[in-house]
Amino acid sequence: MYTATKTGLAMLMACAMAGGALAQEEFIASEWEYGPAYEAEGEVEIWNSAKQKIMNGEDLVGGTINEQDPQIYCAMANAGYDFTWVEMQHSQTSWESVANMYAACPDAQAAHGVRLAYTDEREAQHALDAGAMVIVYPTIDSVEEAEEAVSWVKFPPDGRHSRGGGQRWSFYSDVPGGYRETFNDNIVVILMIETMDGVEDVYEIAEVEGVDGIMIASSDLGNFSGYAQGDEQYEMIVDRVLDAAQSAGIQACGPLGWRAEREGFSCFQAGSEGSLIRRGYEAEMEATARP
């Protein structure tokens, strides 16, 4: 019995040593072949209506939302816009408020969207956990920043987006092919060109895999360039960004006013709820004016 026990211990030690040797073998991450656990079966269906519009070559219009009221949000989300542009760069809105607004009408006509404040994992993760399917990044200055922006949005192996939790799993629990499996093909990523650094690198930025559109921030383009719309220098920049988008085969985006004024643009930021109320009032007063 004593001999048998010694033999058993020797075998266990040998196995442990062998296992340790295997664990200590060189591991090269770049040579890792990603597994099939999250592969979609068959052809991936596009269930994000905003992404479908882009693929169809249709105009894409986002309604800007500055307020934090779920009723106002849902009114905007069901007013006819293609996606919601919840403003997180120039507002005091919290991520808790964004999640509450999305949750008030998860099946809204418009795709849930947001403009982040900056290129950052925390910003992207909060937006996606809440249920966003259109992500707009401001002030993209370089190819490296563009690649980082896409990386925080896309699930592996295309990016570094953490699986996490959040209400999105209930929002999209029954989408065709599964949310995790088809997310990378359905998310919309738009990068804003505002600075002269971004203008310099715009052709390379537009070619980054996973970018659906590049947007000219009309007012901040003037802010960073020192020229106003109509100035020769300003218009030269607009032409450069438009050509970069067209060369890369992605959307060229701008303010909604450019839809009727400039050719080549196909995605737009519309006004906010405040401007809509004002224009609605003016239209109603004009329509009911006394003769």
N, C-alpha and C positions, 0 to 999 in steps of 0.2 A: 504494500500500500504506500509506504514511504517512497519507494522507487517510482511508483506510478505518479505520485504527486510531484516529485522532482521533474519527471518527464513532462508533465502537463505545464508546469511553470516555465520550463525551458521553451516549450512550444509557444506559449503566450508571449514570452520575451522576444522570441524570434519574429513573431508576427508584428509585435509593437515596433521593433527595430525596422522591419521592412516597411511598415506603414509610415514611420517617421522619415525614412529615406525617400519614399514617394512624395511625401508632403514637402520635403526640402528640395525637390527637383526644381530646376529653373522654370519659372512661369512668365510667359511673355504675353501681356494683355493684348497687344496689337495683333497677335496671331490667333486670338480666341475666335472660334466660329460660333456666332450667335445661334441659340437653339430655336426650335420650332414652336415653343409653347404659345406664342402670341401671333402665329401666322393665321391670317384670315383664310377661310375655305373658299376657293373659287375667286371670281372677280369681285373686287371691293366695290360696294355700292356707296355712292355719295349721298348721304342723308342730311348734310348741312346745306340748307337752302342757299346760304351766301356763297359757299364753295361752288355749288351747282351753277349759280348765275355766272360766276367767273369762268367756269369751264364752257358755258354756253355762249360766252362772248357778250353777255348782257350787261347793262349798266348796274352798278352796285351803289346804293345810297344808304349812308348811315345817319341816323338822327341823334343829335347831341343831347346828352342829359346831364345837367348840372345838379339838379335837386336830388334829395335822398328819400323822397316819398314813394312808396311802392305803387300807389294808385297812379301817380303821374308817370312813373316808369312804365307801367303796363299800358297806359293810354298811348304813350309814344311807341311802345313795342308792337302795338296792334293797330297803329295808324296807317301802315302801308310801307314803312321803311324796310329795307332789306336786312339791316342789322342795327343794333343799338350801340351808340358811341358813348358809354359812360365815362365821364371825364374824371380821371384820377391824377392828371398832371397839374391842372390848374383849379383844383377844388379842394375842399376840406372833407370830402366824402371818405368814410372808413370802409374797409373791406367787409366788415360786418353788415354795413348798410347795402353794399353791392350784393352780397349773398341774399339778404332779405328781399331786395328788389327782384332779383332773378327768381327767387322762390315763390314770389307772389303770382307769377305767370310763367311757369317753366315751359309751357307749350306755346308761347307767344308766336305770332306770325314772323316777327323778326328774329334773326339769330342773335343770341346774347353776345355783346361785344364790349370792349373797354379800351381806352387809351391809357397805357401805363405811364408812370412818372419817369422811369429810367430802365435801362437794361440790367436786370437783376433777377436772381433765382427766386427770391422771396416774392417779388412783384408778380412774376409769371405764375408761380405756384398758387398764390392766393386767387388770382383771376381764374385759373383753370379749375381749381377745387370748387370755386363758387358756381362754375358752369359755363364760363365764357367759351365761345367758339370762333370769335374774331378778336385777334390781338393786334393792337396798333402800338408801335414803339416810336417815341419821339427822338429827335436829334441824333440820328445815326451818323457817326463821323468817319467810320472806316469799315473795311471788309471784315476785320477781326471782330468789331462790335456787332456787325450784321450776323456773322456766324454764331457769336455767343447768344444773340437774341433768339435765333432759330433753335439753338441747342437747348435753351431753357424751356422751350415750348414742346418740342418733339420728344416722344417716348423713345427709349433705346430700341433698336440700335442706331436710330437716326439722330438722337439727341440725349440730353441728360435729365429730362423731365421725370421727377419722382412719381411713382404710382400714387402714393398718398391716399387720402380719403376725401371727404367732402360730399356735398349734395349732388354733384354731377353724376355720381354713380346711379342715383335714383332718376335723375332727369333723363338719362340716356340708357337706361337699363335694357330697353327693348329695341335699340337701333339695329338695323340689319348687319349681321356679321360680328356684332359685339363691339362695345365702345372702345376697349383697350386695343383690340385687334385692328380697328379701322380708323382710330383717332388721327394718326399721322396723315392719312389721306384726306381727312375732312376739315382739319383746322385751317384757318385763314390767318396769314401773317402779313401785315402791312408795315413797311418801314418808312419813316418820315425823313425827308432830306431838307435840312434847314440851314446848316452851317456851311461855310466855304470848304471845310475839310470833307464834308459829305458830298458836296458838289464835285470836288476833285476826284473822289474815288467812286462816283456814282455808277460808272459802267461795271466795275468789279462788284459793287454792292448788289446791283440788279441781277447779277449772275449767280449769287449765292443760292444753293439748293434749299428749297423750302420757302423761299420768299414769293408771295403771291402778287405783291404790288409795292410800288414806291410812290410816296405821296409828297407833293410840294406843299409845304406849310406856307401859304401865300403871305401871311403877315410876318411870320418870323423869318422868311426868306429875305424880306425887306429889312427886317431888324438886324440880321446878321450880315447882309451885303451892303447896306447903306443906300440902296436904291429902291424906288417905288415901281409898282406895276406901270408899264408903259415906257419906262426908261430902257434905253438900248441894252444896258448891262444886265438889268433884271430879266429882260426877255431872252437874252442870250442864255442865261442860266436855265430858264424854263425850257427852252428848246433842247438844251443838253440833257436835262433830266428826262424829258419826254422821249428823246431819241434812245437813251439808255434803257428805258422800260420797253420800248418797242423792239430794240435789238435783242433783248433778253426774252421777249415773248411773254412779258408779265403786264399787269395792269398799271396804267399811269393814273394817279389819283390827285385830286385837288379839291378846292371848295366848290360847293354846288353851283355857284354862279358861273363857273367855267363850263358847265355842261352845255350851255347855249352859246358861249362865247369862244370856246377854243376846241378845235378838232383834236382827236387822238386820245382824249381822256375818257375813262369809262368807270371810274369809281370816285365817290364824292363824299365829303362831309357836309351834311345839311346843318341848318341852324338849330339852336337850342329850344327848349320848351318855352322859354320866355319870349323869344322872337316869334315863335309860332302863335302864341297868345296875342301878341301885339298885331301881327298881320291878320289873324283871324278877326280881331276886333275891327280893324280898318276895313276888311272885306265886308263884314256884316253891316257896318255903318254905311258903306257905299251902296250895298245892295238894297238897303232899306231907307235910303235917303228920300226925303220928301221932294216931289217934283217942283 
